[in-house]
Amino acid sequence: MANWLSSVFYQFDLSAFTFAHGLAKSGGSFLTPVMNVLAFLGKGGWAFIVLGVIFLLFKKTRRAGVCVLFALLIGAILTNVILKNAIARPRPFVDSQKYNEWWQFVGSPFEKEWSFPSGHVTATMASMTALFLTLNKKWSWVFFIFALLMGFDRIYLMVHYASDVLAGFIVGGLSAIMAYYLKRLLFNSLEKNKEKKFCSMLLEFDLIKIIKKK
């Protein structure tokens, strides 16, 4: 499967890497540190987990927080547990001498595990799509800009093929859609049982109200 992907998407991946390497040569002194910061934010999805937990603390954003956390969990299972191990695609800097040299040019940012699909992109797309589905769509579409930046980051740092990134977008988006419906099931169940103290607390707890009372 890994060989098939590399063959079918060869030109697509090469074009993306060539473009990214050109940017690294012309503006790497500025771009490379920015890309490293983005990579850090996406590592293990920790920043999105923190965001989801913070959203849980407020009644107004609780549904968004639940959706984000569900999406991250589903995305991690699909990408890190199932697809990466099933497809077993090597990283580009391992698979190609040319890509290895370009990878060294941007500082040799090491990533372990298999390449397809991108875990960073899956987590980012899952989180941003979850926010889009649960928040005001007039402005929440801007979250997708961050997902696109994360996708480019993985190509720029030569740790993922463009086809890995594309797959991450798809898996992340599907994970968020599944999470959205799981979130609806959960809150419908809580609403039906809101006379129970625990369910009522999950629905009504709001950190802002607690702070105001103090």
C-alpha positions in Angstrom: 0.0 0.0 0.0 2.8 2.4 0.9 4.6 1.8 -2.5 1.3 2.3 -4.3 0.8 5.7 -2.6 4.3 6.8 -3.4 3.8 5.8 -7.0 0.4 7.3 -7.6 1.1 10.6 -5.7 4.7 10.9 -6.8 4.4 14.1 -8.9 1.9 15.6 -6.4 4.2 15.0 -3.5 7.3 16.1 -5.4 5.7 19.4 -6.5 4.7 20.2 -3.0 8.1 19.5 -1.6 9.9 21.4 -4.3 7.7 24.5 -3.6 8.2 24.2 0.1 12.0 23.8 -0.3 12.1 26.9 -2.5 10.4 28.8 0.3 12.8 27.4 2.8 15.8 28.6 0.8 14.3 32.1 0.2 12.8 32.8 3.6 13.9 30.0 6.0 15.4 32.4 8.5 11.9 33.6 9.3 9.7 30.7 8.2 11.5 27.8 9.8 11.1 29.0 13.4 7.4 29.7 12.7 7.0 26.2 11.3 8.7 24.7 14.3 6.3 26.6 16.6 3.3 25.2 14.7 4.8 21.7 14.9 5.1 22.0 18.6 1.5 23.1 19.0 0.3 20.1 17.0 2.5 17.5 18.7 0.3 14.9 20.2 -2.7 17.2 19.8 -1.9 18.7 23.3 -2.9 22.3 22.4 -6.2 21.1 21.1 -6.8 18.9 24.2 -6.2 21.9 26.4 -8.5 24.0 24.3 -11.2 21.3 24.5 -10.9 21.1 28.3 -11.1 24.9 28.7 -14.3 24.9 26.6 -15.7 22.3 28.9 -15.6 24.7 31.9 -18.1 27.1 30.4 -21.8 26.3 29.6 -21.8 28.4 26.5 -18.8 26.5 24.9 -19.3 23.0 26.6 -20.8 21.4 23.5 -17.8 22.7 21.4 -15.4 21.3 24.0 -17.0 17.9 24.0 -17.0 17.8 20.2 -13.3 18.7 20.0 -12.3 16.0 22.5 -14.4 13.4 20.8 -13.0 14.4 17.4 -9.4 14.1 18.7 -10.1 10.7 20.2 -11.7 9.3 17.0 -9.0 10.9 14.9 -6.2 9.4 17.0 -7.7 5.9 16.8 -8.2 6.1 13.0 -4.8 7.6 12.3 -2.4 6.4 14.9 -3.9 3.0 15.8 -5.3 1.9 12.5 -4.1 3.6 9.3 -0.4 4.3 10.2 0.2 0.7 11.2 -1.9 -0.8 8.4 -0.2 1.3 5.6 3.3 1.6 7.2 4.6 4.3 4.9 8.1 5.5 5.7 8.8 9.2 6.4 10.0 11.1 3.3 13.4 11.8 4.9 13.9 8.1 5.3 12.5 7.1 1.9 14.5 9.5 -0.3 18.0 10.9 -0.3 16.8 14.1 -1.9 14.1 14.6 0.7 16.6 13.7 3.4 18.9 16.6 2.2 15.9 19.0 2.1 14.9 17.8 5.6 18.4 18.5 6.9 18.2 22.0 5.3 15.3 22.9 7.7 17.0 21.5 10.7 16.2 17.8 10.7 13.1 17.8 12.8 12.7 14.2 13.9 9.4 12.4 13.8 9.0 8.8 14.7 6.3 6.3 13.6 4.9 5.9 10.1 4.0 8.7 7.8 0.5 8.1 6.4 -1.7 10.0 7.3 -0.3 13.0 9.2 -1.3 12.9 12.9 -0.7 16.6 13.3 -3.0 17.4 10.5 -5.6 14.9 11.6 -5.7 16.4 15.1 -5.8 20.0 13.8 -8.5 19.3 11.1 -10.6 17.3 13.6 -10.5 20.1 16.2 -11.1 23.0 13.7 -13.9 21.1 12.0 -15.5 20.4 15.4 -15.3 24.1 16.3 -16.8 25.0 12.9 -19.7 22.6 13.4 -20.5 23.8 16.9 -19.8 27.5 16.9 -21.2 30.4 14.8 -20.5 29.5 11.2 -20.4 33.2 10.1 -16.9 33.4 11.6 -15.8 29.9 12.7 -14.7 29.0 9.1 -11.5 31.0 9.9 -10.3 28.0 12.0 -9.7 26.1 8.7 -6.9 28.6 8.0 -5.0 27.1 10.9 -5.6 23.6 9.6 -4.2 24.6 6.2 -1.1 26.2 7.9 -0.5 23.0 9.9 -0.8 21.0 6.6 1.8 23.2 5.0 4.0 23.0 8.1 4.3 19.2 7.7 5.4 19.5 4.1 7.7 22.4 4.8 9.6 20.5 7.5 9.8 17.5 5.2 8.3 15.1 7.7 5.2 14.3 5.7 4.3 13.9 2.0 1.5 16.1 0.7 -0.6 13.0 0.2 -0.2 12.3 4.0 -1.5 15.8 4.7 -4.4 15.4 2.3 -5.4 12.1 4.0 -5.1 13.9 7.4 -7.6 16.5 6.2 -10.0 13.8 5.2 -9.6 11.7 8.3 -9.8 14.7 10.6 -12.9 16.1 8.9 -14.7 12.7 9.1 -13.7 12.3 12.8 -15.2 15.7 13.6 -18.5 14.8 11.8 -18.7 11.6 13.8 -17.8 13.4 17.0 -20.6 16.0 16.3 -23.3 13.3 16.2 -21.8 11.6 19.3 -22.0 15.0 21.0 -25.6 15.4 20.0 -26.5 11.9 21.4 -24.7 12.7 24.7 -26.4 16.0 25.2 -29.8 14.7 24.2 -29.4 12.0 26.8 -28.3 14.6 29.4 -31.3 16.8 28.6 -33.7 13.8 29.0 -32.2 13.1 32.4 -31.6 16.7 33.6 -33.7 16.1 36.8 -30.8 13.9 37.9 -28.2 15.9 39.8 -25.2 14.6 37.9 -26.7 15.3 34.5 -27.9 18.7 35.6 -24.4 19.6 36.8 -22.9 18.6 33.5 -25.4 20.8 31.7 -25.4 23.8 33.9 -21.9 24.1 35.4 -20.3 27.3 34.4 -16.9 28.6 35.8 -17.9 32.2 35.0 -20.9 32.0 37.4 -18.7 30.6 40.1 -16.2 33.4 39.7 -18.9 36.0 39.8 -20.4 34.6 43.0 -17.1 35.0 44.7 
